[in-house]
Every structure is written in structure tokens, then in C-alpha cells.
Amino acid sequence: MSQVYNNYLAAKEIYASIGVDVDAALEVLKKTRISMHCWQGDDVTGFENAGPLTGGIQVTGNYPGKARSLPELLRDIDKALSLIPGNHKLNLHAIYGDFGGKKVDRDQIEPKHFEAWVEFAKAHQAGLDFNPTFFSHPKSETATLSSADESIRKFWVDHGIASRKITEYFGKELGIVSVMNTWIPDGSKELPIDPVGPRMRLKKSLDEMYAVKLNDAYMKDAVESKVFGIGLESYTVGSNEFYCGYAAKSGKLVCFDMGHFHPTENVSDKLPAMAPFVDEFLLHLSRPVRWDSDHVTNFNDEISNMMHVLVRNNLLDRTYIGLDYFDGTINRVAAWVVGMRSAQRALLHALLEPVEALKKAELEGDYTTRLAMVEELKAFPFGAVWDYFCETAGVPVRNSWIGEVKTYEKDVLANR
């Protein structure tokens, strides 16, 4: 028997002493798919050759070896997935279609432009999620779905409808529900005189997008807020309050991106607050540093708190989880692996908690036991369980994956 297995058996016995079924926790972890975002691999460039990144978004860094084409991006994703335990999903933006070198405007995209992604997903037993791209386009410079220019507003509505049809196609082809998330960069640098008008136009646009009936057995719609963006510091049309209200009234998923709020807001408390009013959630794991800077997700207090909220409140089965960050200062493949493995570790830590015993103590007013037990659990040997999960999944244990990424950088990335 390996040392990893021996450590696992010892950890399993320790957790059993507090009533935690480690094998059951691992089964939940194994079936939980996290959606890995494709745009980390090329700094949100895409394959349209449309121009600079816009929409209040910035990517910093110029680390060598970023993907320049779909084959290069798929090769990098393949390498990352080989170092991450479990079967997951890939999250795409509309600008990542296989356009064959031709100009295909956003309102003209079709499922055929994403067939290569479907074949790749099938080969990796993965699902696919989708995002219409409402930024980095000549018609997105002033506003998109909230535009007062009817021709521009209609263009973006048509893009949203086309994106929804692609999302449904993913679900049908892969047999895994695909989530389409709508985020727009609309807003202004100064406070507008009329903050209601753009929001009424946004509501109209969303209503028109969702009026096209598609099969929710294959696809789900989500709406995502943001507190501000570069050049949009004072007013965001698609605010959290707007989208929470829209989702609750329309039956859509509300997306909480952990980087899209004020630094002092407790994002992990937003899901329980909305749970009585919406059926499902989309969660983007990101790591803001003072603002929505989209640093690589790591196992910090905020991510840990979010995973514990999902497990303690039986929200895991109601939540689709994805990553959303872009870092050009480090090896981009490593950025994926760090984020995915950190998210999984945080979820495992939450799954190895005696939730019912803690709830019982809380209900009985025994806050001493509640606090003391939560603190002691932080030192329990969940790392041994994580190592076992990696070993049985056939991926590197602990930090041994870093050497594989360095070799890949030397053999592949350095030649780009």
C-alpha cells in the first residue's frame, strides 16, 4: 500500500470519530463539475481578430506562450485537464468560435462554429457552458442591450438569441446541462440623469432574448451583475439589485461573481439570501484584490466560506460553479490548474464537516461548541483525503504537477 493510501486510512478514521463519512464526501466531490474558463489561456483575445479588449476589462502581464489559435488553446486545456482530478466543464465566450479565418459577426454565430469544442468535450467527458460576448466590438463602445440606438440594441439581442441556441446545442450533444451567462459592460463614468431608462431597455432586451423558447433540459439562462468597470465607475446598468429582481421574477439563474462586489461585501451570504426566491444559481469563483482584478482563485477564506455555505445549506445541487479570472503574469496553464485544484480542495474541506452536528449545536444555542468545532476542523487531515482523491483520479499528488507544467512550458509554450 502507498503512503498516500495509508495516510488516507488514518484520516478516514479521524473523521469517522466525529461522524463524517469520508467516502460519501469524495463521491460528492467526484460528481461536482467545475466549469473552467477558456479565456485564461489567451488573455481574453478570442479568434475574431476584432481589436483591443474593451468593456472595462484589463489583462495584465505578458508571460510568454499564450495560445494564438484554437488548436493551441485546446492543446493547453488538454494539458491542464490532465493535472486536475475529476470530469468538469469548459466555459466558452462567443469570440472563441472556429470561424475558419472568415469574418462572422456576433449576431451570425451558429452551432457549427463550435463543433470543434463539442468534439473536444466529448473526448474529455466534459460539459460546455457559454457566454455571449458583449464587449470588444465596435457596437459595444457606448452600450449594448441597454442602448438607446434601436439598431444597436437589436444587434445585441440577436447575438444573445444566437448564443442561447448554441448553448442548447451543447446540452443536446453532450447530455450535460449547459449554462448561458449574460453579462454586459453597459454603464457610465459619471452618474446619469436617467438611471431608469437604460434599465428599462435592458429588461426589454432580456425579455426579447428569452422569448425564444428553448429546452431547459439542455440549457439554463443566468444573468450576472458587476459593481463597476474601468470607465464605468459611477453607474452600472446591470447592477446586482437589477439582476436579482429580474432573476426572481423571470425564473432565471442569478450569477454571483465573487469579484463583482464592493470589497467589504460578504458574497457568500448572498446565495442564502436569494435562496427562497430563485431555484438555481451560477457562481463564479474569482479573487479580487481591492477591486475586480480577477486574480487566480486560491483556497482563501472567501472561497472556503462560499463552499461551506453551499454544503451547509444544501445549495450545492442548486449551484453551477465556474472559474472566472485572467492572469497574464504567470504560466497560463498553471493558472488553470491552481484555480481548479484550489476550488476542489475548498469544496472537499466543506464536505468533510459534521454539518448536522453543528446545526444541532446551533439550534440548541450551544454556540461554544459550534465555534470551537469549526476552528478545530481547520487542522483536521483533509489534505490526506485530497491526496488520495488525486491519486485515485490518476493525476499528480501535491506539488508534483508543477514540474509537468514546467516541462510543457519548455517543450511547447516556449516555441510560440
Secondary structure as the mmCIF struct_conf table of DSSP 4:
data_model
#
loop_
_struct_conf.conf_type_id
_struct_conf.id
_struct_conf.beg_label_comp_id
_struct_conf.beg_label_asym_id
_struct_conf.beg_label_seq_id
_struct_conf.end_label_comp_id
_struct_conf.end_label_asym_id
_struct_conf.end_label_seq_id
HELX_RH_AL_P HELX_RH_AL_P1 GLN A 3 ALA A 16
TURN_TY1_P TURN_TY1_P1 SER A 17 GLY A 19
HELX_RH_AL_P HELX_RH_AL_P2 VAL A 22 LYS A 31
STRN STRN1 ILE A 34 HIS A 37
HELX_RH_3T_P HELX_RH_3T_P1 CYS A 38 GLY A 41
TURN_TY1_P TURN_TY1_P2 ASP A 42 ASP A 43
BEND BEND1 VAL A 44 VAL A 44
BEND BEND2 PHE A 47 GLU A 48
BEND BEND3 PRO A 52 PRO A 52
BEND BEND4 GLY A 55 GLY A 56
BEND BEND5 PRO A 64 PRO A 64
BEND BEND6 SER A 69 SER A 69
HELX_RH_AL_P HELX_RH_AL_P3 LEU A 70 LEU A 81
TURN_TY1_P TURN_TY1_P3 SER A 82 LEU A 83
BEND BEND7 ILE A 84 ILE A 84
BEND BEND8 GLY A 86 GLY A 86
STRN STRN2 LYS A 89 HIS A 93
HELX_RH_3T_P HELX_RH_3T_P2 ALA A 94 TYR A 96
BEND BEND9 GLY A 97 GLY A 97
TURN_TY1_P TURN_TY1_P4 GLY A 100 GLY A 101
BEND BEND10 LYS A 102 LYS A 102
HELX_RH_3T_P HELX_RH_3T_P3 ARG A 106 GLN A 108
HELX_RH_3T_P HELX_RH_3T_P4 PRO A 111 PHE A 114
HELX_RH_AL_P HELX_RH_AL_P4 GLU A 115 ALA A 123
TURN_TY1_P TURN_TY1_P5 HIS A 124 GLN A 125
STRN STRN3 GLY A 127 ASN A 131
BEND BEND11 PHE A 135 HIS A 137
HELX_RH_3T_P HELX_RH_3T_P5 PRO A 138 SER A 140
BEND BEND12 GLU A 141 THR A 142
BEND BEND13 THR A 144 THR A 144
TURN_TY1_P TURN_TY1_P6 LEU A 145 SER A 146
BEND BEND14 ALA A 148 ASP A 149
HELX_RH_AL_P HELX_RH_AL_P5 GLU A 150 LEU A 174
BEND BEND15 GLY A 175 ILE A 176
STRN STRN4 SER A 178 THR A 182
STRN STRN5 GLY A 187 SER A 188
BEND BEND16 LYS A 189 GLU A 190
BEND BEND17 ILE A 193 ILE A 193
BEND BEND18 PRO A 195 PRO A 195
HELX_RH_AL_P HELX_RH_AL_P6 VAL A 196 ALA A 211
BEND BEND19 VAL A 212 VAL A 212
TURN_TY1_P TURN_TY1_P7 ASP A 216 TYR A 218
STRN STRN6 MET A 219 GLU A 224
BEND BEND20 VAL A 227 VAL A 227
STRN STRN7 GLY A 229 GLY A 229
TURN_TY1_P TURN_TY1_P8 ILE A 230 GLY A 231
STRN STRN8 LEU A 232 LEU A 232
BEND BEND21 SER A 234 SER A 234
STRN STRN9 TYR A 235 THR A 236
BEND BEND22 VAL A 237 GLY A 238
HELX_RH_AL_P HELX_RH_AL_P7 ASN A 240 SER A 250
TURN_TY1_P TURN_TY1_P9 GLY A 251 GLY A 251
HELX_LH_PP_P HELX_LH_PP_P1 LYS A 252 LYS A 252
STRN STRN10 LEU A 253 ASP A 257
TURN_TY1_P TURN_TY1_P10 MET A 258 GLY A 259
BEND BEND23 HIS A 260 PHE A 261
TURN_TY1_P TURN_TY1_P11 PRO A 263 THR A 264
HELX_RH_3T_P HELX_RH_3T_P6 VAL A 267 ASP A 269
HELX_RH_AL_P HELX_RH_AL_P8 LYS A 270 MET A 274
TURN_TY1_P TURN_TY1_P12 ALA A 275 PHE A 277
BEND BEND24 ASP A 279 ASP A 279
STRN STRN11 PHE A 281 LEU A 285
STRN STRN12 ARG A 287 ARG A 287
BEND BEND25 VAL A 289 ASP A 292
STRN STRN13 HIS A 295 HIS A 295
HELX_LH_PP_P HELX_LH_PP_P2 VAL A 296 THR A 297
BEND BEND26 PHE A 299 PHE A 299
HELX_RH_AL_P HELX_RH_AL_P9 ASP A 301 ARG A 312
TURN_TY1_P TURN_TY1_P13 ASN A 313 ASN A 314
HELX_RH_3T_P HELX_RH_3T_P7 LEU A 316 ARG A 318
STRN STRN14 THR A 319 LEU A 323
BEND BEND27 GLY A 328 ILE A 330
HELX_RH_AL_P HELX_RH_AL_P10 ARG A 332 LEU A 351
TURN_TY1_P TURN_TY1_P14 LEU A 352 LEU A 352
BEND BEND28 GLU A 353 GLU A 353
HELX_RH_AL_P HELX_RH_AL_P11 VAL A 355 LEU A 363
TURN_TY1_P TURN_TY1_P15 GLU A 364 GLY A 365
HELX_RH_AL_P HELX_RH_AL_P12 TYR A 367 LEU A 377
TURN_TY1_P TURN_TY1_P16 LYS A 378 ALA A 379
BEND BEND29 PHE A 380 PHE A 380
HELX_RH_AL_P HELX_RH_AL_P13 PHE A 382 ALA A 393
TURN_TY1_P TURN_TY1_P17 GLY A 394 GLY A 394
BEND BEND30 VAL A 395 VAL A 395
HELX_RH_3T_P HELX_RH_3T_P8 ARG A 398 SER A 400
HELX_RH_AL_P HELX_RH_AL_P14 TRP A 401 ASP A 411
TURN_TY1_P TURN_TY1_P18 VAL A 412 VAL A 412
HELX_RH_3T_P HELX_RH_3T_P9 LEU A 413 ASN A 415
#
